[in-house]
Amino acid sequence: MRIYTRPPYYGIYYPYLIVNPSYDWSLYLVGDRTLSAIVDSGVFQVFYRRKLQEYPTGWQRWIEKLVVFGDAVRERGAREVWLVVPDYPSDYPGNPIPDNIERTIRNVMYTLDTHPDRKWIVPLQGQAERPSTVVGCAERMRELGLLDRVEYVAIAPSCTARDSFYLRLLAEAVRRLLPDKRIHMFGVTMKAWTAVEPYVDSVDSIVSNHWCRRITGRMCTKKEEKLLAWREFLKRVEPYLAREWEVLSGLEGQVVEVTAGGVQG
């Protein structure tokens, strides 16, 4: 299972990146050692932080923005670039979107028709804590022939869930329905990685800075603190990368290797 992340600042290289046009600086984390990059649609920034009901400038222009950003990621040397079709969450407190499934399907249809030459990840939306709605979304997309056109799908309403048992049930249900697809699961808590690993191909985590709270009692503010947090994150990631030899270039020319023998600095 791949763990995608976004390192806390420049100078740290990691093979599996998740980047975002809302954080345009994240583009400069990408280099020729980037094995795979996911261009996220920015759901957290748009619908959680800004409490919007629609993407800024409209969903069609937002899709074009993702395409341009994805091309820039590719030009910087990423060997594989996946773009996430802009979707609509229903699980963010204080900003429900009742027709999120229908609007997500509309975006998927438009995106695959207008940009069939890109590698798209199709998000499977649903209602919070209701796995059947996610399965229903996948079934509807399959009936429309949309899933026949893509290799990769993503379980979307998992970012706010913290219960490992629920996340496992959700991942298992989608895997049972789509046994031949690559499956990503957004925002899975680290504690649930083991629970979902048998059913998904990848997850993402953008919480490495939070490890500072365990070390210093507060969020990272200094470069040295961020390095400590990053090392703690790598310790958690290492078992999932142990089968691969990947060289991660750390700070100030330091090389961190994730090998079968562990994380070495």
Sine and cosine of phi, psi and omega as CSV:
sin_phi,cos_phi,sin_psi,cos_psi,sin_omega,cos_omega
0.00,0.00,0.81,-0.59,0.04,-1.00
-0.99,0.17,0.61,-0.79,0.11,-0.99
-0.93,-0.38,0.94,-0.33,0.08,-1.00
-1.00,0.04,0.57,-0.82,0.03,-1.00
-0.44,-0.90,0.08,-1.00,0.11,-0.99
-0.83,-0.56,0.95,-0.32,0.02,-1.00
-0.82,0.57,0.41,-0.91,-0.15,-0.99
-0.95,0.32,-0.33,0.94,0.02,-1.00
-0.22,-0.98,0.10,-0.99,-0.04,-1.00
-0.89,0.46,0.40,-0.92,0.07,-1.00
1.00,-0.08,-0.13,0.99,0.07,-1.00
-0.94,-0.35,0.80,-0.60,0.00,-1.00
-0.92,-0.40,0.69,-0.73,-0.04,-1.00
-0.64,-0.77,0.62,-0.78,-0.17,-0.99
-0.95,0.30,-0.45,0.90,-0.10,-1.00
-0.85,-0.52,0.97,-0.24,-0.12,-0.99
-0.95,-0.31,0.57,-0.82,0.22,-0.97
-0.88,-0.48,0.87,-0.49,-0.09,-1.00
-0.85,-0.53,0.14,-0.99,-0.23,-0.97
-0.41,-0.91,0.78,-0.63,0.03,-1.00
-0.90,0.43,-0.32,0.95,0.09,-1.00
-0.94,0.34,-0.43,0.90,0.15,-0.99
-0.93,-0.37,0.98,0.21,-0.13,-0.99
-0.88,0.47,-0.39,0.92,0.05,-1.00
-0.90,0.44,-0.40,0.92,-0.04,-1.00
-0.91,0.42,-0.32,0.95,0.05,-1.00
-0.85,0.52,-0.57,0.82,-0.10,-0.99
-0.99,0.15,0.02,1.00,0.17,-0.99
-0.99,0.17,-0.30,0.96,-0.08,-1.00
-0.99,0.12,0.66,-0.75,0.07,-1.00
-0.48,-0.88,-0.14,-0.99,-0.07,-1.00
-0.96,0.28,-0.10,1.00,0.11,-0.99
-1.00,-0.09,0.03,1.00,0.05,-1.00
-0.97,0.24,0.93,-0.37,-0.03,-1.00
-0.97,0.24,-0.58,0.82,-0.02,-1.00
-0.43,-0.90,0.66,-0.75,0.04,-1.00
-0.75,-0.67,0.70,-0.72,0.13,-0.99
-0.96,-0.28,0.81,-0.58,0.09,-1.00
-1.00,-0.08,0.97,-0.26,-0.04,-1.00
-0.97,0.24,0.45,-0.89,-0.06,-1.00
-0.99,0.11,-0.14,0.99,0.05,-1.00
1.00,0.06,0.45,0.89,-0.03,-1.00
-0.83,0.56,-0.69,0.72,-0.06,-1.00
-0.88,0.48,-0.72,0.70,-0.02,-1.00
-0.92,0.38,-0.65,0.76,-0.10,-0.99
-0.97,0.25,-0.75,0.66,-0.18,-0.98
-0.98,-0.18,-0.41,0.91,0.03,-1.00
-1.00,-0.07,-0.82,0.57,-0.06,-1.00
-0.96,0.29,-0.70,0.72,-0.08,-1.00
-1.00,-0.06,-0.18,0.98,0.05,-1.00
0.84,0.54,0.59,0.81,0.02,-1.00
-1.00,0.10,0.28,-0.96,0.07,-1.00
-0.96,-0.27,-0.15,0.99,0.00,-1.00
-0.52,-0.86,0.39,-0.92,0.02,-1.00
-0.91,0.41,0.62,-0.78,0.05,-1.00
-0.84,0.54,0.66,-0.75,-0.04,-1.00
0.94,0.34,0.03,1.00,0.04,-1.00
0.99,-0.12,0.44,-0.90,-0.13,-0.99
-0.93,0.38,-0.55,0.84,-0.01,-1.00
-0.93,0.38,-0.68,0.73,0.04,-1.00
-0.93,0.36,-0.51,0.86,0.02,-1.00
-0.92,0.39,-0.60,0.80,0.07,-1.00
-0.88,0.47,-0.69,0.72,0.03,-1.00
-0.89,0.45,-0.60,0.80,0.04,-1.00
-0.89,0.46,-0.66,0.75,0.04,-1.00
-0.90,0.45,-0.66,0.75,-0.01,-1.00
-0.88,0.47,-0.71,0.70,0.00,-1.00
-0.89,0.45,-0.69,0.72,0.00,-1.00
-0.91,0.42,-0.65,0.76,0.03,-1.00
-0.89,0.47,-0.63,0.78,0.05,-1.00
-0.89,0.45,-0.61,0.79,0.02,-1.00
-0.92,0.40,-0.61,0.79,0.06,-1.00
-0.89,0.46,-0.68,0.74,0.01,-1.00
-0.90,0.43,-0.65,0.76,-0.02,-1.00
-0.91,0.41,-0.43,0.90,0.02,-1.00
-0.99,0.15,-0.03,1.00,0.16,-0.99
0.92,-0.40,0.00,1.00,0.03,-1.00
-0.87,0.49,0.74,-0.67,-0.08,-1.00
-0.97,0.24,-0.41,0.91,-0.02,-1.00
-0.59,-0.81,0.75,-0.66,-0.03,-1.00
-0.76,-0.64,0.84,-0.54,0.05,-1.00
-0.91,-0.41,0.69,-0.72,0.05,-1.00
-0.93,-0.36,0.69,-0.72,0.01,-1.00
-1.00,-0.04,0.83,-0.56,0.07,-1.00
-0.87,0.49,0.77,-0.64,0.01,-1.00
-0.84,0.54,0.81,-0.58,-0.03,-1.00
-0.84,-0.55,-0.07,-1.00,-0.08,-1.00
-0.75,-0.66,0.86,-0.51,-0.03,-1.00
-0.99,0.10,0.32,-0.95,0.11,-0.99
-0.81,-0.59,0.03,1.00,-0.16,-0.99
-0.96,-0.29,0.15,0.99,0.04,-1.00
-1.00,0.03,0.83,-0.56,-0.02,-1.00
-0.86,0.52,0.71,-0.70,0.08,-1.00
0.99,0.12,0.01,1.00,0.02,-1.00
-0.56,-0.83,0.89,0.46,0.00,-1.00
-0.95,0.31,0.58,-0.81,0.08,-1.00
-0.82,-0.57,1.00,-0.09,-0.17,-0.99
-0.90,0.43,-0.50,0.87,-0.01,-1.00
-0.98,-0.21,0.56,0.83,-0.11,-0.99
-0.89,0.45,-0.57,0.82,-0.03,-1.00
-0.92,0.38,-0.73,0.68,-0.03,-1.00
-0.88,0.47,-0.67,0.75,-0.02,-1.00
-0.94,0.33,-0.56,0.83,0.06,-1.00
-0.91,0.43,-0.71,0.71,0.02,-1.00
-0.88,0.48,-0.66,0.75,0.06,-1.00
-0.84,0.54,-0.71,0.71,-0.01,-1.00
-0.90,0.43,-0.63,0.78,0.00,-1.00
-0.90,0.44,-0.71,0.71,0.00,-1.00
-0.86,0.50,-0.73,0.68,-0.03,-1.00
-0.91,0.42,-0.70,0.72,-0.07,-1.00
-0.90,0.44,-0.73,0.68,-0.03,-1.00
-0.92,0.38,-0.48,0.88,0.03,-1.00
-0.97,0.23,-0.62,0.78,-0.11,-0.99
-1.00,0.03,-0.43,0.90,-0.04,-1.00
-0.68,-0.73,0.88,0.47,-0.05,-1.00
-0.95,0.33,-0.22,0.98,-0.06,-1.00
-1.00,0.05,-0.09,1.00,0.03,-1.00
-1.00,-0.08,0.34,-0.94,0.08,-1.00
-1.00,0.00,0.94,-0.35,-0.07,-1.00
-0.96,-0.27,0.60,-0.80,0.22,-0.98
-0.98,-0.22,0.85,-0.53,-0.02,-1.00
-1.00,-0.05,0.89,-0.46,0.01,-1.00
-0.98,0.21,0.71,-0.71,0.07,-1.00
-0.99,-0.15,0.95,-0.30,-0.07,-1.00
-1.00,-0.06,0.11,-0.99,-0.01,-1.00
-0.01,-1.00,-0.21,-0.98,0.04,-1.00
-0.98,-0.18,0.54,-0.84,-0.05,-1.00
-0.85,0.53,0.71,-0.71,0.07,-1.00
0.89,0.46,0.36,0.93,0.01,-1.00
-0.76,-0.65,1.00,0.09,-0.04,-1.00
-0.83,0.56,-0.52,0.85,-0.05,-1.00
-0.89,0.46,-0.49,0.87,0.00,-1.00
-0.95,0.30,-0.53,0.85,0.05,-1.00
-0.94,0.35,-0.70,0.71,0.06,-1.00
-0.88,0.47,-0.65,0.76,0.03,-1.00
-0.88,0.47,-0.63,0.78,0.06,-1.00
-0.89,0.46,-0.71,0.71,0.01,-1.00
-0.89,0.45,-0.66,0.75,0.01,-1.00
-0.89,0.45,-0.66,0.75,0.01,-1.00
-0.90,0.43,-0.69,0.73,0.03,-1.00
-0.90,0.43,-0.59,0.81,0.03,-1.00
-0.92,0.39,-0.65,0.76,0.04,-1.00
-0.88,0.47,-0.56,0.83,0.00,-1.00
-0.99,0.17,-0.09,1.00,0.00,-1.00
0.99,0.16,0.16,0.99,-0.06,-1.00
-0.95,0.32,-0.62,0.78,-0.06,-1.00
-0.96,0.29,-0.33,0.94,0.08,-1.00
-0.94,0.35,-0.27,0.96,-0.10,-0.99
-0.99,-0.15,-0.02,1.00,-0.04,-1.00
-0.71,-0.70,0.37,-0.93,0.03,-1.00
-0.99,-0.16,-0.46,0.89,-0.21,-0.98
-0.85,-0.53,0.74,-0.68,0.13,-0.99
-0.82,-0.58,0.24,-0.97,0.00,-1.00
-0.68,-0.74,0.70,-0.72,0.12,-0.99
-0.99,0.15,0.90,-0.43,-0.19,-0.98
-1.00,-0.03,-0.72,0.69,-0.10,-1.00
-0.99,0.16,0.86,0.51,0.01,-1.00
-0.81,-0.58,-0.10,0.99,-0.08,-1.00
-0.91,0.41,-0.59,0.81,-0.07,-1.00
-1.00,-0.09,-0.13,0.99,-0.02,-1.00
-0.98,0.19,0.62,-0.79,-0.01,-1.00
-0.84,-0.55,-0.18,0.98,-0.04,-1.00
-0.99,0.12,0.89,-0.45,-0.06,-1.00
-0.89,0.45,-0.59,0.80,-0.01,-1.00
-0.90,0.43,-0.69,0.72,0.03,-1.00
-0.89,0.45,-0.70,0.71,-0.01,-1.00
-0.89,0.45,-0.61,0.79,0.04,-1.00
-0.91,0.42,-0.70,0.71,0.02,-1.00
-0.87,0.50,-0.66,0.75,0.00,-1.00
-0.90,0.43,-0.74,0.67,0.00,-1.00
-0.89,0.45,-0.66,0.75,0.00,-1.00
-0.89,0.45,-0.65,0.76,-0.02,-1.00
-0.90,0.43,-0.66,0.75,0.00,-1.00
-0.94,0.34,-0.65,0.76,0.02,-1.00
-0.89,0.46,-0.62,0.78,0.02,-1.00
-0.89,0.45,-0.61,0.79,-0.01,-1.00
-0.97,0.24,-0.57,0.82,-0.10,-0.99
-0.81,-0.58,0.94,0.35,-0.11,-0.99
-0.92,0.39,-0.36,0.93,-0.11,-0.99
-0.97,-0.24,0.07,1.00,-0.03,-1.00
-0.99,-0.13,0.48,-0.88,0.24,-0.97
-0.97,0.24,0.71,-0.71,-0.08,-1.00
-0.83,-0.56,0.80,-0.60,0.13,-0.99
-0.96,-0.27,0.47,-0.88,0.05,-1.00
-0.76,-0.65,0.87,-0.49,-0.13,-0.99
-0.97,0.22,0.68,-0.73,0.23,-0.97
0.87,0.49,0.50,0.87,-0.04,-1.00
-0.93,0.36,0.77,-0.64,0.06,-1.00
-0.87,0.49,0.57,-0.82,-0.05,-1.00
-0.83,0.55,-0.57,0.82,-0.02,-1.00
-0.90,0.44,-0.37,0.93,-0.05,-1.00
-0.99,-0.14,0.01,1.00,-0.03,-1.00
-0.83,0.55,-0.73,0.68,-0.02,-1.00
-0.89,0.46,-0.59,0.81,-0.04,-1.00
-0.92,0.38,-0.60,0.80,-0.09,-1.00
-1.00,-0.09,-0.22,0.97,-0.09,-1.00
-0.80,0.60,-0.63,0.77,-0.01,-1.00
-0.91,0.41,-0.24,0.97,-0.17,-0.98
-0.90,-0.44,-0.28,0.96,-0.05,-1.00
-0.83,-0.55,0.35,-0.94,-0.01,-1.00
-1.00,-0.10,-0.37,0.93,-0.03,-1.00
-0.34,-0.94,0.41,-0.91,0.13,-0.99
-0.66,-0.75,0.09,-1.00,0.09,-1.00
-0.70,-0.71,0.42,-0.91,0.01,-1.00
-0.50,-0.86,0.81,-0.58,0.01,-1.00
-0.86,-0.51,0.77,0.64,-0.10,-0.99
-0.84,-0.54,0.25,0.97,-0.09,-1.00
-0.86,0.50,-0.57,0.82,0.01,-1.00
-0.90,0.44,-0.45,0.89,-0.02,-1.00
-0.92,0.40,-0.33,0.95,0.05,-1.00
-0.90,0.43,-0.31,0.95,0.06,-1.00
-0.87,0.49,-0.50,0.86,-0.03,-1.00
-0.89,0.45,-0.54,0.84,0.03,-1.00
-0.97,0.26,-0.43,0.90,-0.10,-0.99
-0.99,-0.12,-0.72,0.70,-0.08,-1.00
-0.92,-0.40,-0.16,0.99,-0.02,-1.00
1.00,0.09,0.10,1.00,0.00,-1.00
-0.48,-0.88,0.14,-0.99,0.05,-1.00
-0.93,0.37,0.38,-0.93,-0.01,-1.00
-0.91,0.41,0.72,-0.70,0.12,-0.99
-0.79,-0.62,-0.48,0.88,-0.03,-1.00
-0.96,-0.28,0.41,-0.91,-0.02,-1.00
-0.86,0.50,-0.65,0.76,-0.01,-1.00
-0.90,0.43,-0.60,0.80,0.03,-1.00
-0.92,0.39,-0.63,0.77,0.02,-1.00
-0.91,0.41,-0.56,0.83,0.06,-1.00
-0.91,0.43,-0.66,0.75,0.05,-1.00
-0.88,0.48,-0.70,0.71,0.01,-1.00
-0.89,0.45,-0.64,0.76,0.00,-1.00
-0.90,0.44,-0.65,0.76,0.02,-1.00
-0.91,0.42,-0.62,0.79,0.06,-1.00
-0.90,0.43,-0.63,0.77,0.04,-1.00
-0.89,0.45,-0.68,0.73,0.00,-1.00
-0.88,0.47,-0.58,0.81,0.03,-1.00
-0.88,0.48,-0.60,0.80,0.03,-1.00
-0.96,0.27,-0.57,0.82,-0.05,-1.00
-0.97,0.24,-0.55,0.83,-0.15,-0.99
-0.74,0.67,-0.72,0.70,-0.02,-1.00
-0.86,0.51,-0.46,0.89,-0.04,-1.00
-0.99,0.10,-0.24,0.97,0.04,-1.00
-0.94,-0.34,0.06,1.00,-0.17,-0.99
-0.89,0.46,-0.38,0.92,-0.03,-1.00
-0.99,0.12,-0.15,0.99,-0.07,-1.00
-0.89,-0.46,0.52,-0.86,0.15,-0.99
-0.99,-0.10,0.94,-0.33,0.04,-1.00
-0.76,-0.64,0.72,-0.70,0.02,-1.00
-0.99,-0.16,0.85,-0.53,0.01,-1.00
-0.95,-0.32,0.90,-0.44,-0.03,-1.00
-0.99,0.12,0.87,-0.49,-0.05,-1.00
-1.00,-0.02,-0.37,-0.93,-0.07,-1.00
-0.96,0.27,0.52,-0.85,0.15,-0.99
0.79,0.61,0.66,0.75,0.07,-1.00
0.98,0.18,0.00,1.00,0.00,-1.00
-0.95,0.31,0.64,-0.77,0.00,-1.00
-0.96,-0.29,0.78,-0.62,0.05,-1.00
-0.92,-0.40,0.85,-0.53,-0.02,-1.00
-0.96,-0.28,0.74,-0.68,0.16,-0.99
-0.98,-0.22,0.94,-0.33,-0.08,-1.00
-0.77,-0.64,0.03,-1.00,0.06,-1.00
-0.89,0.45,-0.32,0.95,0.00,-1.00
-1.00,0.02,-0.13,0.99,0.04,-1.00
0.86,-0.51,-0.03,-1.00,0.03,-1.00
-0.99,0.15,0.84,-0.55,-0.04,-1.00
-0.85,-0.53,0.65,-0.76,0.01,-1.00
-0.82,-0.58,0.00,0.00,0.00,0.00
